[in-house]
Amino acid sequence: MTNPAAGSWTALIDDILDGHWPNPETGKKAVVPYDRIVIEESLDGRAADLVAELDLGERFTVVADAATYEALGERVARELKTLGPVDVVILDHPHADMANVESLAVKLAEADAVVAVGSGTINDLCKFVTGRNGRRYCVFGTAGSMNGYTSTTASITLESGLKVSLPSHAPSGFFVDLGVSAAAPTYLSAAGFGDCLCRSVAQIDWWMSHRLLGTAYHQVPFLIQEKDEAALNQRAAKLAEHDIEANGYLYRVLTLCGLGISFTGVSNHGSMGEHQISHYIDCFAGERHPGTLHGTQVGVASLTMARLQQAMLASDKPPVVKATKIDPDDMVRRMGPAVAAQCLDELRKKAFDETAAAAFNERLQELWPTLRQELKQFMVPVDEMQRLLKSTGGPISAAELGTPADFYREAVVHCREMRNRFSFLDIAADAGMLEDFARGEA
């Protein structure tokens, strides 16, 4: 099966990798740090040839967990034995944190060619460990559960407990057997769809920040995935049916989103206010964490952001902000001293004093009629977003997510403290509206 619209599941992706696609913003050909991306209905019997083309080394170490090894890792390891010696590292319920980074670094100290088999956690750990000393690696995806396969960052939880996106490197090769991924539990593809669903709310946040604060903005990440996003949305319900074509479009959107970082050097096009809500849950829920995946949380948080943005943009009068209220003691209570200090530094970078608030209000008053119309072009009605996410089998509320109501409200109100990206959460908070809004979100 091939992509019916473009003739191949890697159409456009191949042009970007080969340097044949000019960036319409600059006219320059794309330069991306990948050798090969292959997405096909079946890769059975092809692992050795695909990995050999990358020239990673002569001794191979396959890294997986129990589930991904059963799904694909055992087959990959067996096929790689035709090339040379193969070691296998099976991680036991790993988390993408610094403790697991250091543990895996020891296991891979003598590894020549690292071959990751798995999605978010496995890929991030292998990416970060190999990136620290410049070793190239490749990854075989087992589920379309996240967009980090092709990104040049890794989501890692620090010793302090703060989850951050750390600079790393991309895999030399990214390989997808759509038959394997389509057969995976559907909550995984629903999580991947949730990660894709944030496009509209992230774009609204980013364009608003650009227009009001002069933040750098790039259209190209949205441009390269626009047609595939529409095709994926048309097939969203089929993800719950293990449909190969729907999974193919899911992987295209996830892959193109990751490639967008190579054009811009930032992840803003796929990570704004909605991701901050998810990060807050991961960092501070503790025993209250429902065990949900990143993309699952992002899907619910995207609905929250859509409701906030659409409610604010429905008014023909702009909100009026005041100087940012910062409560360091409360941050320490919720986050602990070390993380609170890091977050306080990030928050202060975008906080308004009275002078800055007055200037922002003046700018907002001037631009509001035009800005509302500009932002509505990026908008997907929240009811439509909810319908799409529900059709995949993904949760559409904090209650369905399993996050306690009071904690989800806390995440909505305070997640903006975690990093220096300005979103509608910041406007709502500084306008005194965010706490009232959050009360209706769980």
N, C-alpha and C positions, 0 to 999 in steps of 0.2 A: 504494500500500500504506500502511496506517495501523497504528499500534500496536493490535493486536487486543485488548489488555487495557483500554486507556484511550480508544480512539477517535481519537487523534492522537498523533504522535510528540512533540509538545510539551505534551501534557496535564500538569498540575501545574506544569511549567516556565512556561507562560503565566500561570497563577494567581499564581505567585511574582513574576514580572515585573510583573504588573498590580496587585500589592498586595492581591490577594484571598485570599491564604493566610495565616492567622494562625500565628505561631510558637507551638507548643503549650507551650513553656517559659515564655513571657512573656505570651502572649495578644495580642501586638501584631502588626499586619500587617507583612509583610516589606517592606523597602525595599532594592532592589538596583540597582546602577549600570549597567543595560542597557536599551536601547530595544527591541530585538527579537532573538529567537532563532528561527530557522526551520530545521527538520529535515524534509526531504521526500525522497521517492524520486527526484525529478528537479527541478532548478531551471533547466533549460535554457530560455533566453530570458527569465529573470526577474531577472537581476543588476541591470539598470538600475532597475527598479521598487523592488527591495529596498534598494538604496543610496540612491536618491532620497528614500525615506521618512525617512532619517536626517538629511538636510539637513547633510551634512558640508562641503559647499563646491561650487564650480562647476568646478574643474579637478582631475582625478583622477590619482593616482599609484598604479599597481599594483606591488606588491613581491612577488617570487617568486624561486625558484631554477629551474634548468633543468628539473628533474623536475616541479615543481608548476606551472610555466608551461605545460608540455606537457599535463599532466593537466587543468588547469582555467583557469589564468591567462590563456591566450590568448583563450579564450572570454569570460571576464569582461571583459577589456580591450576586446574587440570590441563587446560589448553596451553597455559604458559610454560608448562614443563617441556614442551617441544622446543623451547628457546634456551632453556638452561635451568639451573637449580631454583626452586621456589620455596620460600619460607612463608608461613601463614601466621598472622597475629590476629587473634579474635578477642576483641575488647568486650568486657562484661558490663553491659548497661552503662556505657560511657556518657559523660557530660562534657560539653565544650568549655572546660575551665582550665586554669593554669596547672592544677594538680594533675589532670589527665594529660595536659601538654607535656609536662616534665616526665611523667611515666612513659608516655609513648616515645618521647625523645630517647630515652634509655633503650627501649626495645628496637628503635630504628637507628641506633648509633652506627652500626656496621652495615646498614641496608644500602644496597646499590641503587636499585630501581624500585620506587614505591608505587604501588598500585592500590588505590583506595576503592572499595566497593561499598557504596552506601550513599545516603543523602546528607542532611545537614550536619549532624555531629561528626560523623566519620570524615566527611570532606573537610570541615573546618579544622579538625585536629591535624589531619595529614597536611593540609595546606599550610597551617601555621608552623608545624614542626619542620617541614622541608623548606619553608620560606626563610627560616632563621639562618640557614647556612647555604641557601641558594641551590639546593638540590631540586631538580625537576621531578614532577610526579604526574600521574594521570588518574582519572576517576571514572568508574563505571557507575552510573546512576541506577538506583533500584526503585525510586518512586519520585514523582514530580511534586515533592512536598515543600520546596523552597527555591528561592531564586539565587542562592549563593554559589551554585556550581561554577559559574563563569565569572564571578566577581573577583576583584583583586584585594578584597578585604576578608577578614575572618572574624566571626562573632565569638568572642571569648569572654568568659567571666573571670575577672581579676581576683587576686587573693582577698581583696577587700570585699568582694561580693558584687562589685559593679560590673555589669555586662556592657562591653564596648565593642565597636567595630575597629579592629586593629589592622593597619596596613600589612599586607602580605603579598602573595603572588598568585597568579592564575595557574590552573593545571595546564600542562602542555597538551594533554588530550582529554576530551570529555566525550564519553561514549554512552549512548542510550539504546537499550533494547526495549522497544515500546511494548512488546508482548510481556516482558517481565514486569515493567512498571504498571501496565494496565491490570495485571493480576494482583497487584499489591492491595492491601486493605484500603477501602475507599476513603477512610478518614485521612489518609496521607495525601491523596490527590485533592481532597477538599481543603486541606491545609495549604497546598500549593495554590489553589484558586484563591483562597483568602489572602495570600501574599500578593497575588496579581490584582485583587479587587481594590487595593489601596491607590492605584494609579491616579484616579480622579481627585481624591482628597489630598494626595501628596502634591499633585500639580497645582491645585488651588492654593495650598499653603506656600509653595515655593514661589509661584508667580506673585502672590500678595507680598511676600517678603522682598521680592525683587522690586516691585513697584513702589513700595512704601519705604524700604530701607536701603535700596540699592544693592541688594544681594545679587551676586552673579547668578544668571539663569541660562539654561541651555534647552533648546527645543528638541535637539536631535535624539535623545533617548526616547522621547514620546513618539517621534516620527517613525523610528524603525520598528516599533511594535504596534502601531495604530491598527493596521489591517488585521493582524493576528489577534489582537485583543477582541475585535468585533467577532472574528470567527470563533474564538474560544467561548465568548459569551453565548453565542448561538447554540453551542454544544455543551453548555455547563452541566445540564441535567444528565448527560450521557456519561459523565465522569463516575457517577454513582452506579453505572451499569458496566464498569470496567471496559469501556469502549476505547479501542486503540486510536481511532482518529481524534477523539476528544483529548486523549492523553498526548497525542502528537502536537496539537495546538497548544496545550498547556505547557509542554516543554519548550516550544518555540517562544512563547511569551516570557517564560522564566529565563531562557537563555538570552534573548534579546535585551531583557531588563538588565541582566548581569553585564552584557557587553556595553550597555550604556555608560557604565562607570569608566570604561576605557576611553571613551570620548571626552568625558568631563572631569574625571579624577575625583568625583564626589558621588554619593549615593542619594542625594536629595530627591531625585526623580522617583525613587521607590521607597523613601523612608523619611517621613516628616512626623507630624503630630501623632498619627495612628501607631507608628512604631515606638514612639516614646511611651505610650500607654502599655504596649506589650512588654517593653523593656522593664518598666516599673514592676509589672507583675512578676517577671522572671527574677528580678533583683531582690524584691522585698516581700514577696508573699510568704516565703518560708514554708511552714507546714500547711499554710492555707492554699498553696499552689495546687491546682487541680491536676497537674501532670499533663497539661495540654501542650501541643506543639506551637512553635513560634507563629507559623502561618495561620493556625486556627485562631490564635489570639488577635493577630493582625486583622483577620476578617471581621471579627466582632468590633474591634477598635475602629476599623474603617467606617462601620455603620455609625458609631458614636460621633466620629469626626464629621461625617456627612450631615448628620442631624444638626450639629453645632454650626457648621458652615452655612448650611441652607437656611437655618433659622436667622442667623445674623444677616445674611445677604438678602433675605426677604424684606428687610426694612429699608425704606428710602432714606432713612436718617442714619448716619454712621454712629458707631459706639464712641464713647468719650472715655479715654484712658486717664488714669492718674499715675503718680509715681508708683513703681513696683514695690509691693510689700514683701519684705524678706524676713523670715523668722528663723535665724540660724539655730536657735535652741530646739525648735520643733523639728527641723531637719535632722539634727543629731538624734532626737528621740526616735524618729522613724527610720533613719538610715544607718545610725551608728556614726561615731566621730570621723573615721577615715573616709568613708564614702561621702558623708555630708560635706567634708572639706573640699573634695573633688567637685561635687555638684554645685556647691556654693560658688566656686570659681567660675564654672560654666554659666550659672544663672546671672552672675553679676556682669558678664560680658554683654548681655542683651537687656539688662534691667534699665528702666527709665528713672531718671530723677525728675524733678518737677519741670525743669527747663526742657529736657528731652521729651517728656510727655506732652508739653504744650506744643512743641514743634511737630510731633507726630500727629497730634489732633488737627493741627492746621493743614498738614499734608493730607490726612485722611478726609477731612471735610472737602478739600479741593478735588480730590480724585474719586470720591465715593461713587458718584453716578456712573462714571466711566469704568471704574474698577469692578463694580457689580456686574456690568455687562460683559466685561472681559472674563471674569471668573465663571460666569454662567455657561460660557462656551466649553469649559472643561468638565462641567458638572454631569454626573449621572444621578438621576432622582433616587433618593434613598430607598423608596419602595422597590425600585427596580434592582438596586444593589442587594437588598434583602431577599428578593425573590430568587435572584441568581445564586446567592450563597446557600440559601435553603435547599435549592434544587440539587446541589452537590452533596447534601447530607451534612454540611457543616453547621455548627451552632450559630445562632443569630442574636444571642443576648448573653449578658454576663451570667444569668441564671443557667442557661443551657451550657455555657462554658464551664460552669461549676465553680466560678469565682465568687466568694462571699460578697454580698451586695455592698457592705460598708467598705470593704477593701477595694472593690472595683471603683467606687466613687472616689476613694482616696487616690487611686491611680490616675483617674481623669483629672483631678484637681492638681496633683503635685508632680506628675511625670514631666512637666515642662522644666522642672528644676534640673533635669539630668544632663542636658546638653544645650549648646548654644546654637539651636536652630529655631528661628522665630516662626510660630504658627498661629492659627486662630485660637489655640489654647491660651497663648500669651495675651492676645487682645482681649479675650473674654475675661481672663483673670484680672488684668489691669483695669478693665472696665467694671469690675465687681459683679460679673455675670456668671462666672464659671461654677461656683459652688451651687447656685440655684439650678443651673443646667444639669450638673452631675447628679443631683438628687433624683432626677427622672431617668437615669441611665442604668439602674440596677434594681 
